[in-house]
């Protein structure tokens, strides 16, 4: 299965807890004012890579805590990202996903691939970037409306549980 990428960062400390391999997807419908990745907006850009190739690159680094899916909008490509997330989990690492959609919007899509990716997500950073709420002191997010959701606790309780840092 192929994934359309804008690029990757092989070692990041700004895209979630620990050292992370960050995958930037290509294509985003949100077009947030002040976006730091506007080059990811066009759906026709980027390069295609096999999920297995990305995973082979990821597992080369034993220092990585996990993988992060950013964008673009990862939930525009949920099936290949879900496949990659399953491989990452099988390897004992975690998965963080950034989305301009809120958790509630994603649930409302009633899309099997979106649900499957949510099921493979350990931390969801949700909500549009809102330039007027930009705050550089926040951990792992750009604006105050965005939430860091602990998906394991959220699935267990049935209510949104924010990640404790």
Order of alpha helices (4+ residues) and beta strands (2+ residues): beta-beta-beta-alpha-beta-alpha-beta-alpha-alpha-beta-beta-alpha
